[in-house]
């Protein structure tokens, strides 16, 4: 574990959007939904699509390549919960966003 690492500032990720960041060599998709931040692995399990570029609806992100959907709160695929991408704890310190990876 790398511990918590600063990856962005709140104003860099507007509500309803996402961004790909890198922590300890891992690509992580970071999202802001309703002012709450979530972090999951950036790589879709289907064909490796970039989840950080996906469309966000509430706490569900849709992979931009083939439409696989993941719940940001768990990392689980919405069609088959046994398929799961890693999720990472997020902490806020002032305006800084930190991820534990």
Contact map, one row per residue, 1 for C-alpha under 8 A:
11100000000000000000000000000000000000000000000000000000000000000000000000000000000000000000000000011
11111000000000000000000100000000000000000000000000000000000000000000000000000000000000000000000000011
11111000000000000000000000000000000000000000000000000000000000000000000000000000000000000000000000111
01111100000000000000000000000000000000000000000000000000000000000000000000000000000000000010000001111
01111110000000000000001000000000000000000000000000000000000000000000000000000000000000000000000001111
00011111000000000000000000000000000000000000000000000000000000000000000000000000000000000000000111100
00001111100000000000111000000000000000000000000000000000000000000000000000000000000000000000000111100
00000111110100000000000000000000000000000000000000000000000000000000000000000000000000000000000111000
00000011111110000000000000000000000000000000000000000000000000000000000000000000000000000000001110000
00000001111111000000000000000000000000000000000000000000000000000000000000000000000000000000001110000
00000000111111000000000000000000000000000000000000000000000000000000000000000000000000000000001000000
00000001111111000000000000000000000000000000000000000000000000000000000000000000000000000000000000000
00000000111111101110000000000011000000000000000000000000000000000000000000000000000000000000000000000
00000000011111111100000000000001000000000000000000000000000000000000000000000000000000000000000000000
00000000000011111000000000000001111000000000000000000000000000000000000000000000000000000000000000000
00000000000001111100000000000011110000000000000000000001110000000000000000000000000000000000000000000
00000000000011111110000000000011100000000000000000000011000000000000000000000000000000000000000000000
00000000000011011111000000001111000000000000000000011101000000000000000000000000000000000000000000000
00000000000010001111100000001110000000000000000000011000000000000000000000000000000000000000000000000
00000000000000000111110000111100000000000100000000011000000000000000000000000000000000000000000000000
00000010000000000011111000111100000000000000000000000000000000000000000000000000000000000000000000000
00000010000000000001111111110000000000000000000000000000000000000000000000000000000000000000000000000
00001010000000000000111111110000000000000000000000000000000000000000000000000000000000000000000000101
01000000000000000000011111000000000000000000000000000000000000000000000000000000000000000000000000001
00000000000000000000011111100000000000000000000000000000000000000000000000000000000000000000000000000
00000000000000000000011111110000000000001000000000000000000000000000000000000000000000000000000000001
00000000000000000001111011111000000000001110000000000000000000000000000000000000000000000000000000000
00000000000000000001111001111100000000111100000000010000000000000000000000000000000000000000000000000
00000000000000000111100000111110000000111100000000110000000000000000000000000000000000000000000000000
00000000000000000111100000011111000011110000000000010000000000000000000000000000000000000000000000000
00000000000010011110000000001111100011100000000000010000000000000000000000000000000000000000000000000
00000000000011111100000000000111111111000000000000000000000000000000000000000000000000000000000000000
00000000000000111000000000000011111111000000000000000000011000000000000000000000000000000000000000000
00000000000000110000000000000001111100000000000000000000010000000000000000000000000000000000000000000
00000000000000100000000000000001111110000000000000000000000000000000000000000000000000000000000000000
00000000000000000000000000000001111111000000000000000000000000000000000000000000000000000000000000000
00000000000000000000000000000111101111100000000000000000000000000000000000000000000000000100000000000
00000000000000000000000000000111100111110000000000000000000000000000000110000000000000111100000000000
00000000000000000000000000011110000011111000000000000000000000000000000100000000000000111100000000100
00000000000000000000000000011100000001111100000000000000000000000000000100100000000011110000000000000
00000000000000000000000001111000000000111111000000100000000000000000000000000000000011110000000000000
00000000000000000001000000111000000000011111000011110000000000000000000000000000000000000000000000000
00000000000000000000000000100000000000001111100111100000000000000000000000000000000010000000000000000
00000000000000000000000000000000000000001111111111100000000000100001000000000000000010000000000000000
00000000000000000000000000000000000000000011111110000000000000000000000000000000001110000000000000000
00000000000000000000000000000000000000000001111110000000000000000001000000000000000000000000000000000
00000000000000000000000000000000000000000001111110000000000000000000000000000000000000000000000000000
00000000000000000000000000000000000000000011111111000000000000000000000000000000000000000000000000000
00000000000000000000000000000000000000000111111111100000000000111100000000000000000000000000000000000
00000000000000000000000000000000000000000111000111111100000000111000000000000000000000000000000000000
00000000000000000000000000001000000000001111000011111100000011110000000000000000000000000000000000000
00000000000000000111000000011110000000000100000001111100000000000000000000000000000000000000000000000
00000000000000000111000000000000000000000000000001111110000000110000000000000000000000000000000000000
00000000000000000100000000000000000000000000000001111111000011110000000000000000000000000000000000000
00000000000000001000000000000000000000000000000000001111100011110000000000000000000000000000000000000
00000000000000011100000000000000000000000000000000000111111111000000000000000000000000000000000000000
00000000000000010000000000000000000000000000000000000011111110000000000000000000000000000000000000000
00000000000000010000000000000000110000000000000000000001111100000000000000000000000000000000000000000
00000000000000000000000000000000100000000000000000000001111110000000001110000000000000000000000000000
00000000000000000000000000000000000000000000000000000001111111000000111100000000000000000000000000000
00000000000000000000000000000000000000000000000000100111101111100000111100000000000000000000000000000
00000000000000000000000000000000000000000000000000100111000111110011110000000000000000000000000000000
00000000000000000000000000000000000000000001000011101110000011111111100000000000000000000000000000000
00000000000000000000000000000000000000000000000011101110000001111110000000000000000000000000000000000
00000000000000000000000000000000000000000000000011000000000000111110000000000000000000000000000000000
00000000000000000000000000000000000000000000000010000000000000111111000000000000000000000000000000000
00000000000000000000000000000000000000000000000000000000000001111111100000000000000000000000000000000
00000000000000000000000000000000000000000001010000000000000001100111110000001000000000000000000000000
00000000000000000000000000000000000000000000000000000000000111100011111000001110000000000000000000000
00000000000000000000000000000000000000000000000000000000000111000001111100111100000100000000000000000
00000000000000000000000000000000000000000000000000000000001110000000111111111100000000000000000000000
00000000000000000000000000000000000001110000000000000000001110000000011111110000000000100000000000000
00000000000000000000000000000000000001000000000000000000001000000000001111100000000000100000000000000
00000000000000000000000000000000000000000000000000000000000000000000001111110000000100100000000000000
00000000000000000000000000000000000000010000000000000000000000000000011111111000000111100000000000000
00000000000000000000000000000000000000000000000000000000000000000000011101111101111110000000000000000
00000000000000000000000000000000000000000000000000000000000000000001111000111111111110000000000000000
00000000000000000000000000000000000000000000000000000000000000000000111000011111100000000000000000000
00000000000000000000000000000000000000000000000000000000000000000000100000001111100000000000000000000
00000000000000000000000000000000000000000000000000000000000000000000000000011111111000000000000000000
00000000000000000000000000000000000000000000000000000000000000000000000000011111111100000000000000000
00000000000000000000000000000000000000000000000000000000000000000000000000011001111100000000000000000
00000000000000000000000000000000000000000000100000000000000000000000000000011001111110000000000000000
00000000000000000000000000000000000000000000100000000000000000000000010001111000111111000000000000000
00000000000000000000000000000000000000011011100000000000000000000000000000111000001111100000000000000
00000000000000000000000000000000000000011000000000000000000000000000000000100000000111110000000000000
00000000000000000000000000000000000001111000000000000000000000000000000111100000000011111000000000000
00000000000000000000000000000000000001111000000000000000000000000000000000000000000001111100000000111
00000000000000000000000000000000000001100000000000000000000000000000000000000000000000111110000000111
00000000000000000000000000000000000011100000000000000000000000000000000000000000000000011111000011110
00010000000000000000000000000000000000000000000000000000000000000000000000000000000000001111100011100
00000000000000000000000000000000000000000000000000000000000000000000000000000000000000000111111111000
00000000000000000000000000000000000000000000000000000000000000000000000000000000000000000011111111000
00000000000000000000000000000000000000000000000000000000000000000000000000000000000000000001111100000
00000000111000000000000000000000000000000000000000000000000000000000000000000000000000000001111110000
00000111110000000000000000000000000000000000000000000000000000000000000000000000000000000001111111000
00000111110000000000000000000000000000000000000000000000000000000000000000000000000000000111101111100
00011111000000000000000000000000000000000000000000000000000000000000000000000000000000000111100111110
00111110000000000000001000000000000000100000000000000000000000000000000000000000000000011110000011111
11111000000000000000000000000000000000000000000000000000000000000000000000000000000000011100000001111
11111000000000000000001101000000000000000000000000000000000000000000000000000000000000011000000000111
